[in-house]
Structures are given as C-alpha cells and as structure tokens.
Amino acid sequence: MANDLAQMIHDMIAPSITALGYEVVRVKLMGNKKPVLQIMAERPDGSMSVEDCEVISRTVSALLDVEDPIHEEYSLEVSSPGIDRPLTRLEDFERFRGFEARIDLKDPVEGRKRFTGRLDGVEDGEVRIETKQHGVLGLTFDSVSEAKLVLTQELIDETMARRGIKPQTEPDSFIDHAHDD
C-alpha cells in the first residue's frame, strides 16, 4: 500500500520537479504513527543545495495540498540523495559504473538476495555487478528491491573532485596523547 501511494505521489510531483530543473531520485513513504514522505532529488549534474530543497519542498507542498493523497498528518522531508545514494533508476547503474554497490533482490538468485560488488553498468536492460564469489552477474532491473552505493574513499574522492574540492591524499597527522602508565 505504501509503495503504491509513493508511486502515485511520484507520478504526481515528478513533472513539476522536472520543470523546475531537477530529477526525482526517490519518493518513499515511511513510518506508521506519523508518516514521513521522503523525496530525494538532484540537479542533472548531481548537485543539490539547501535552497534547492526549499524550492522543491514548497512546490511539492502546494501539489499535495491540492491533491491530498495522504489523508493523515505527515512530515515532508526533501533532501539530496547523498554520497552513498540509492540507485533507483536504470541509468544510475550506468552512471556509477566502477563503484561499489549493494543490491538487494526481491527473490533469490543463486541462493542469495543480497549482492555487494563493483557495478559493471547496464547491458541488455540488466544491471551488472561484479562480485568476488560470483564474477559478473546480470540482474533484471525489475528484480531489484533496493540498491545503493557503498561509502568508500574512492566514492568520496570522486564526489569531491566533481565538486571541485581537492581530495585529501594523506590523513592529517595527529598526536596520540593517550599512553599507558
């Protein structure tokens, strides 16, 4: 039910968010007592500011006030997908080729529902992931229940480079004042 409602809300708000120059990454409805409607979005270049979140929040709030798809009190949370972002669109798997990811499946493949490894892009409509145990696997996009990037130093460095920030190559030195007496 929550997934159907989240999809309906996605379909309702996506055209307006796209018209503003953003891409919807994910719409998720969470919680029971007071639900939280989480909307992740970003600019086509992957950037997202607090001001961008405010623009989307105002737009989505106005749309939801008119359509009223959630009949109870809820909280609206608008954010960027972050560095260890969810992979929700087929193009995400190609865009982040070479980075480590965790993919959870709806049904087991080779006896497993979770695979962690390096993304190998998309081929013939299948998400490809290279794991140590299974080599390169092709998984249908429809079989993926959830996928996200794994936070690694390589991913952090690449994200910083895209934002024009020079990655730190060596850790800061520090003095350990703890000692045994």
Buried (B, 14 or more C-beta within 10 A) or exposed (E): EEEEBBEEBBEBBBEBBEEEEBBBBBBBBEEEEEBEBBBBBBBEEBEBEEEBBEBBBEBBEEBBEEEEBBEEEBEBBBBBBBEBBBBBBBEBBBBBEEBBBBBBBEEEBEEEEEBBBBBBBBEEEBBBBBBEEEEEBBBEEEBBEBBBBBBEEEBBBBBBEEEEEEEEEEEEEEEEEEEEE
